[in-house]
């Protein structure tokens, strides 16, 4: 494990990972540092298979062979150990920073882009359990994890932003494109790629094609003297490895039509008007509770109380809390008429960038308005639950179809690489905007919602209208 303690740069000055004394106030020597490191390594190992809410001190010490008393010499509880672990992991290791710093010129630019994406994804996947726990806590508003997250990614963000600023100054990028925000949007997409489940619905989206889209976006920002319309985006030699490395749980057979409206309860009894109203009260109570509670904290008893029914009545209609959530997300679509109209409308030379920006802002606003159900739905979908993957796919399908069609039309006219896969490009773009919508609190002094939205709008404009703009 690559620890910040062994590197010249630090994540956050004075963070828990830099502490040189244990909980008893005793200075830690070499033996104490090794013991603490073993406890942290065991914590990371367990997070790969155990949700944070279920992780116990007993599991950690059992894996290290230490005693519980030894654990409490270094940490007050499991959460503090996780916080320390997060504080000692960087998303900006030297090898990745070096790939950003080297020139991306001419025909070699695309190779540099793929090498950077490969390295970043490999590092992310190596520590994916810790990064996911950190991001979840940060997205839910825990400022400690947010600050550590910013510290871990800032060196890489700054390195990419520096290169973007240089290209912008040379006239290779729009003058109003914000360097740090553009770097953040690109990293948001790359981080999302190894997590989002792929859907086998005939669209042809593959991990290799998604990486081709990410490479295209990266070269748009960092490449010099590169013809985007001529060079292939995918690394064809990598297709076999990409397919073999894909976990089976991330490939689903989703894509079937939405289920027919429920007309019977779980006992097979026909629901009359009263039963329909009772079921709807449960759904509405679930939605209301999720406004202030996470899915992990929600219980059947709470939902039943809010719906003014007994728990036995709840179980007439739903097997568990996730099933009630599934009913709560049905009918809540990403593809609103207003967003579809922004993609379908004619965009002339004067207003196309404004329409792209309006689409991104509208998408983020709609996502946040429905965050209470979208957020837990996506968390369960990312864990491989096909019911939730299907619900997410149905909610976004109309937007994907319209965007894919426009990308294909622009591709046929030139301005986009011939092998850029339209459904993959559309899916990657919306995954990027999704990620930006999830992290409203992840801002720096020079980055805000407007600047990241404009960065995403730049990518949308390129896909819809070709390059150069």
Protein Blocks (a to p, Z undefined) as FASTA:
>chain_A
ZZfklpfbdfbehiaklpcbdfkopacdfklmmmmmmmmmmmmmmmmmpcfklpcfklmm
mmnopafklmmmmpmblmlmmmmmmmmpcfbbfklmmmmmpccehjllmmmmmmmmmmmm
mmmmmmmmmmmmmmmmmmnopaklmmmmmmmmmmmmmmmmmmmmmmmmnopacfklcfkl
mmmmmmmmmmmmmmmccddehnopafklmmmmmmmmmmmmmpghiafklpcfbdfklmmm
mmmmpcfklpccehiacddddfbdfkopacdfklmmmmmmmmmmmmmmmmmpcfklpcfk
lmmmmnopafklmmmmbmblmlmmmmmmgopafbdfklmmmmmpccdfklmmmmmmmmmm
mmmmmmmmmmmmmmmmmmmmmnopaklmmmmmmmmmmmmmmmmmmmmmmmmngoiafklc
fklmmmmmmmmmmmmmmmmmlccfkbcfklmmmmmmmmmmmmmnopaZZ
